[in-house]
Amino acid sequence: MEKTLILFAGMPGSGKTTLARMVSHRLSVPVFAKDRMQRVLRDHHLAAENSGDGYYLILDMADEQLSLGLTVILDATFPLDHFRMVASEIAARHQAKFCALYFHCSDDQEWQRRMNQRVQYVPGWRPVGWSDVMRMRDYYQPWNNNALTVDSLYPPEHNLPIVLEHIRRAGRQAYVPNQPTERYE
């Protein structure tokens, strides 16, 4: 597989981690999850639980893997353009493909039910609740055409081949921000 930076993004409880782990297993590609990094930072009193420091770590780890010619998966909410842009720039710097997948659940009642029953993948980490999802909706920036939208209302077994095909067809595109950025020269 040609080196690729793969982002599994979306709101909490949207199914991204489940699919990221399935794809990781299928492709033998490492997954770096923001929640896991954030938990380690918190446990060692290096950063607050709700800081964005975990993003810097997973992006740095992706940078290292791509420099070695390896594909890597990043698993995080990626609610804002900033970290999406950084990820895209890292991929470009290493002439790697950039592949973003945005997960959501089209049925709020089912989504809320699943959040209450979801698998806890990160030991010692308290997953956010439905009220946090509702709050995040106010500032979560759309992905527009930068990512494949995956509806987790469908079971992971249904979405897996779609996701794998999207990864296979990924190219060297750059992330186009939702909010234009000013560049001063």
C-alpha positions as CSV (number, residue, x, y, z in Angstrom):
1,M,0.0,0.0,0.0
2,E,1.3,3.4,-1.0
3,K,1.9,5.5,2.2
4,T,-1.3,7.2,3.2
5,L,-2.4,9.4,6.1
6,I,-5.9,8.2,6.9
7,L,-8.2,10.3,9.2
8,F,-11.1,8.7,11.0
9,A,-13.1,11.7,12.1
10,G,-16.5,12.5,13.5
11,M,-18.5,13.3,16.6
12,P,-18.2,11.1,19.7
13,G,-20.0,7.8,19.4
14,S,-20.3,8.0,15.6
15,G,-18.6,4.7,15.0
16,K,-15.2,6.0,13.8
17,T,-13.1,4.0,16.3
18,T,-14.8,0.7,15.6
19,L,-14.1,1.1,11.9
20,A,-10.6,2.5,12.4
21,R,-9.7,-0.6,14.4
22,M,-11.3,-2.9,11.7
23,V,-9.3,-1.2,9.0
24,S,-6.2,-1.3,11.0
25,H,-6.5,-5.0,11.5
26,R,-7.4,-5.6,7.8
27,L,-4.5,-3.5,6.4
28,S,-1.9,-4.0,9.2
29,V,-1.7,-0.3,9.7
30,P,-1.2,1.4,13.1
31,V,-3.9,3.5,14.7
32,F,-3.1,6.6,16.8
33,A,-6.1,7.7,18.8
34,K,-6.4,11.1,20.3
35,D,-8.3,9.8,23.3
36,R,-5.6,7.4,24.2
37,M,-2.9,10.0,24.0
38,Q,-5.0,12.5,26.0
39,R,-5.5,9.8,28.7
40,V,-1.7,9.3,29.0
41,L,-1.1,13.0,29.2
42,R,-3.8,13.4,31.9
43,D,-2.5,10.4,33.9
44,H,1.0,11.8,34.0
45,H,-0.2,15.4,34.8
46,L,1.2,16.7,31.5
47,A,-2.1,18.2,30.1
48,A,-5.7,18.6,31.1
49,E,-8.2,16.0,29.9
50,N,-10.0,18.5,27.7
51,S,-6.9,20.1,26.0
52,G,-6.0,19.6,22.4
53,D,-2.5,18.3,23.2
54,G,-3.4,14.8,22.1
55,Y,-3.8,16.1,18.6
56,Y,-0.2,17.3,18.5
57,L,1.1,13.9,19.6
58,I,-0.9,11.9,17.1
59,L,0.0,14.3,14.3
60,D,3.7,14.1,15.3
61,M,3.5,10.3,15.3
62,A,1.9,10.3,11.9
63,D,4.7,12.6,10.6
64,E,7.2,10.0,11.9
65,Q,5.4,7.0,10.3
66,L,5.0,8.8,7.0
67,S,8.7,9.7,7.0
68,L,9.5,6.0,7.2
69,G,7.2,5.3,4.2
70,L,4.4,3.8,6.3
71,T,0.7,4.3,6.3
72,V,-1.0,5.5,9.5
73,I,-4.5,6.0,10.8
74,L,-5.5,8.9,13.1
75,D,-8.6,8.5,15.1
76,A,-10.0,11.7,16.6
77,T,-13.1,14.0,16.3
78,F,-11.2,16.6,14.2
79,P,-13.9,19.2,14.8
80,L,-12.0,22.2,13.4
81,D,-10.1,23.0,10.2
82,H,-6.8,23.7,12.0
83,F,-5.8,20.1,12.8
84,R,-7.3,18.9,9.5
85,M,-5.0,21.3,7.7
86,V,-2.0,20.3,9.7
87,A,-2.7,16.6,8.8
88,S,-3.1,17.5,5.1
89,E,0.2,19.4,5.2
90,I,2.0,16.5,6.9
91,A,0.8,14.2,4.1
92,A,1.9,16.6,1.4
93,R,5.3,17.1,3.0
94,H,5.9,13.3,2.7
95,Q,4.3,13.0,-0.7
96,A,1.7,10.7,0.9
97,K,-1.9,10.2,0.0
98,F,-4.4,12.0,2.2
99,C,-7.7,10.2,3.0
100,A,-10.3,11.6,5.3
101,L,-13.5,9.7,6.5
102,Y,-16.2,11.6,8.4
103,F,-18.5,9.4,10.5
104,H,-21.9,10.3,11.6
105,C,-25.2,8.6,12.6
106,S,-28.2,9.8,10.6
107,D,-30.6,8.7,13.4
108,D,-30.2,10.7,16.6
109,Q,-32.2,8.3,18.8
110,E,-30.1,5.3,17.6
111,W,-26.9,7.3,18.0
112,Q,-27.8,8.3,21.6
113,R,-28.7,4.6,22.4
114,R,-25.4,3.4,21.0
115,M,-23.5,6.0,23.0
116,N,-24.9,4.5,26.2
117,Q,-23.8,1.0,25.1
118,R,-20.5,1.7,23.3
119,V,-17.3,-0.3,23.7
120,Q,-14.7,1.5,25.9
121,Y,-11.5,1.1,23.9
122,V,-9.3,3.3,26.1
123,P,-8.8,2.0,29.6
124,G,-9.3,4.7,32.2
125,W,-10.9,7.2,29.9
126,R,-14.4,8.4,30.4
127,P,-16.2,8.8,27.1
128,V,-18.2,12.0,26.6
129,G,-22.0,11.9,26.8
130,W,-24.9,12.9,24.6
131,S,-24.9,16.5,26.1
132,D,-21.3,16.9,24.9
133,V,-22.3,15.8,21.4
134,M,-25.1,18.3,21.4
135,R,-22.7,21.0,22.5
136,M,-20.1,20.0,19.8
137,R,-22.7,20.4,17.1
138,D,-22.6,24.1,17.6
139,Y,-18.9,24.4,16.5
140,Y,-18.1,21.3,14.5
141,Q,-17.1,22.5,11.1
142,P,-18.4,20.7,8.0
143,W,-16.0,18.5,6.0
144,N,-17.6,19.6,2.7
145,N,-15.9,17.6,-0.1
146,N,-12.8,16.8,1.9
147,A,-14.0,13.5,3.3
148,L,-16.1,10.5,2.5
149,T,-19.2,10.7,4.7
150,V,-19.9,7.3,6.4
151,D,-23.3,6.8,8.0
152,S,-22.8,4.5,11.1
153,L,-26.5,3.8,11.1
154,Y,-25.4,0.9,8.9
155,P,-23.5,-1.8,10.7
156,P,-19.6,-1.8,10.5
157,E,-19.6,-4.9,8.3
158,H,-21.6,-2.9,5.7
159,N,-19.4,0.2,5.9
160,L,-16.0,-1.7,5.9
161,P,-15.8,-2.4,2.2
162,I,-16.9,1.2,1.4
163,V,-14.2,2.6,3.6
164,L,-11.5,0.2,2.3
165,E,-12.4,1.2,-1.3
166,H,-12.2,4.9,-0.5
167,I,-8.8,4.4,1.1
168,R,-7.6,2.4,-1.9
169,R,-8.7,5.2,-4.3
170,A,-7.3,8.1,-2.2
171,G,-5.0,10.6,-3.8
172,R,-2.7,13.4,-2.9
173,Q,-5.2,16.0,-2.3
174,A,-5.0,18.9,0.1
175,Y,-7.6,19.7,2.7
176,V,-9.6,22.8,1.7
177,P,-10.7,24.7,4.9
178,N,-14.2,25.4,5.7
179,Q,-13.3,28.9,6.8
180,P,-10.9,30.6,4.4
181,T,-7.5,31.5,6.0
182,E,-5.7,34.7,5.5
183,R,-2.1,34.4,4.5
184,Y,0.2,37.3,5.0
185,E,3.2,37.7,2.7
